Amino acid sequence: MIVLWFVALAVFALDRWSKALVLGSFFPGESRLVIPRLLWWTYVQNTHGAFGMFGSSPVLLVVLAMVVLTIFAFAFRDAVQKSLLVRVGFGMILGGAVGNIVDRLQHQWVVDFIDFKTIWPNVFNVADASITVGVGLLIIASLRREVRS
């Protein structure tokens, strides 16, 4: 279980640190090239849920995130004990979700800044990327049957 909490804390800390850098260095809407033709940092105040879904109510989005975390914790409670892959995946999801929840409680929106404008239509952040990778790891663990007894 220590791996799960370590991963969650590391993701949360990296997410908060990266967002603090953006908040201290960018104006909303400002974009800076990082890697030519590939990566920009673009400061966006995202009031919506993942991929613009689920409206823009911070309270609704926080409650929804907490409900999903609770469902994941219940669904993977046995697998977390047995599988390192599940512990890492769930830790990534937990750390990312808490990072975005803190943003919504603090600002009423989420700080997004990672922008692959030539290959991906949405700006995102470390928390979003960690949640996506974490879900991918849970899918891999499920396919490898590490989730089932």
C-alpha positions as CSV (number, residue, x, y, z in Angstrom):
1,M,0.0,0.0,0.0
2,I,2.9,2.4,0.6
3,V,3.5,2.4,-3.2
4,L,0.0,3.6,-3.8
5,W,0.4,6.5,-1.4
6,F,3.9,7.4,-2.6
7,V,2.7,7.5,-6.2
8,A,-0.4,9.5,-5.3
9,L,1.7,12.0,-3.2
10,A,4.4,12.3,-6.0
11,V,1.7,13.0,-8.7
12,F,-0.1,15.5,-6.4
13,A,3.2,17.3,-5.6
14,L,4.3,17.5,-9.2
15,D,0.9,18.7,-10.3
16,R,0.7,21.4,-7.6
17,W,4.3,22.5,-8.4
18,S,3.8,22.7,-12.1
19,K,0.5,24.6,-11.7
20,A,2.2,27.1,-9.3
21,L,4.9,27.7,-11.9
22,V,2.3,28.5,-14.6
23,L,0.2,30.7,-12.2
24,G,3.3,32.7,-11.3
25,S,4.7,33.0,-14.9
26,F,1.8,33.3,-17.3
27,F,-1.2,35.4,-18.0
28,P,-4.5,33.5,-18.8
29,G,-4.4,32.6,-22.5
30,E,-0.7,33.2,-22.8
31,S,1.2,30.5,-24.8
32,R,4.9,29.8,-25.1
33,L,6.7,27.4,-27.5
34,V,8.6,24.7,-25.7
35,I,9.4,22.2,-28.5
36,P,9.1,23.6,-32.0
37,R,6.0,22.2,-33.9
38,L,5.2,19.9,-31.0
39,L,4.7,21.4,-27.5
40,W,3.6,24.7,-26.0
41,W,2.8,25.8,-22.5
42,T,-0.6,27.5,-22.8
43,Y,-2.3,28.8,-19.6
44,V,-6.0,27.9,-19.7
45,Q,-8.5,28.3,-16.8
46,N,-10.6,25.2,-17.5
47,T,-14.1,25.4,-15.9
48,H,-15.3,22.1,-17.5
49,G,-14.7,18.5,-16.8
50,A,-12.6,16.1,-18.8
51,F,-12.7,16.9,-22.6
52,G,-15.2,19.7,-21.9
53,M,-17.9,17.4,-20.6
54,F,-20.0,17.5,-17.5
55,G,-20.7,21.2,-17.5
56,S,-18.9,23.9,-15.5
57,S,-20.2,23.6,-12.0
58,P,-17.2,23.3,-9.6
59,V,-19.4,21.7,-6.9
60,L,-20.8,19.1,-9.3
61,L,-17.3,18.3,-10.7
62,V,-15.8,17.9,-7.3
63,V,-18.6,15.6,-6.1
64,L,-18.4,13.6,-9.4
65,A,-14.6,13.2,-8.9
66,M,-15.1,12.0,-5.3
67,V,-17.8,9.5,-6.4
68,V,-15.6,8.1,-9.2
69,L,-12.7,7.8,-6.7
70,T,-14.9,6.0,-4.3
71,I,-16.2,3.6,-7.0
72,F,-12.6,2.9,-8.2
73,A,-11.5,2.3,-4.6
74,F,-14.3,-0.2,-4.0
75,A,-13.9,-1.9,-7.4
76,F,-10.2,-2.4,-7.0
77,R,-9.9,-2.9,-3.2
78,D,-8.8,-6.6,-3.5
79,A,-6.6,-6.0,-6.6
80,V,-4.7,-3.2,-4.8
81,Q,-3.5,-5.7,-2.2
82,K,-2.3,-8.2,-4.9
83,S,-0.9,-6.1,-7.8
84,L,1.8,-3.5,-8.0
85,L,0.5,-2.4,-11.4
86,V,-2.9,-1.7,-9.8
87,R,-1.3,0.2,-6.8
88,V,0.7,2.4,-9.2
89,G,-2.4,3.0,-11.5
90,F,-4.7,3.8,-8.7
91,G,-2.1,6.0,-7.0
92,M,-1.8,8.0,-10.3
93,I,-5.5,8.4,-10.5
94,L,-5.8,9.4,-6.8
95,G,-3.0,11.9,-7.0
96,G,-4.3,13.5,-10.2
97,A,-7.9,13.6,-9.1
98,V,-7.0,15.3,-5.8
99,G,-4.8,17.8,-7.6
100,N,-7.7,18.8,-9.8
101,I,-10.1,18.8,-6.9
102,V,-7.8,21.2,-5.0
103,D,-7.8,23.5,-8.1
104,R,-11.6,23.5,-8.3
105,L,-12.0,24.2,-4.5
106,Q,-9.3,27.0,-4.7
107,H,-10.1,28.7,-8.0
108,Q,-13.4,27.3,-9.2
109,W,-11.5,26.1,-12.3
110,V,-8.5,23.8,-13.1
111,V,-5.1,25.2,-14.3
112,D,-4.3,23.5,-17.7
113,F,-1.1,24.3,-19.6
114,I,0.3,21.3,-21.6
115,D,-0.6,22.0,-25.2
116,F,0.2,19.7,-28.1
117,K,-1.8,21.9,-30.4
118,T,-0.7,20.2,-33.6
119,I,-1.6,16.7,-32.5
120,W,-4.1,17.0,-29.6
121,P,-7.1,19.5,-29.4
122,N,-7.2,19.9,-25.7
123,V,-4.9,21.7,-23.2
124,F,-4.3,19.5,-20.1
125,N,-2.1,19.3,-17.0
126,V,0.0,16.8,-15.0
127,A,-3.1,15.6,-13.1
128,D,-5.0,14.9,-16.3
129,A,-2.1,13.0,-17.8
130,S,-1.6,10.9,-14.6
131,I,-5.3,10.0,-14.4
132,T,-5.2,8.9,-18.1
133,V,-2.0,6.8,-17.6
134,G,-3.4,5.4,-14.3
135,V,-6.6,4.3,-16.0
136,G,-4.5,2.7,-18.8
137,L,-2.5,0.8,-16.2
138,L,-5.8,-0.5,-14.6
139,I,-7.0,-1.6,-18.0
140,I,-3.7,-3.5,-18.6
141,A,-3.9,-5.0,-15.1
142,S,-7.5,-6.1,-15.9
143,L,-6.4,-7.7,-19.2
144,R,-3.6,-9.4,-17.5
145,R,-6.2,-10.7,-14.9
146,E,-4.4,-9.0,-12.0
147,V,-7.7,-7.4,-11.0
148,R,-9.5,-10.7,-10.6
149,S,-8.7,-13.3,-7.9
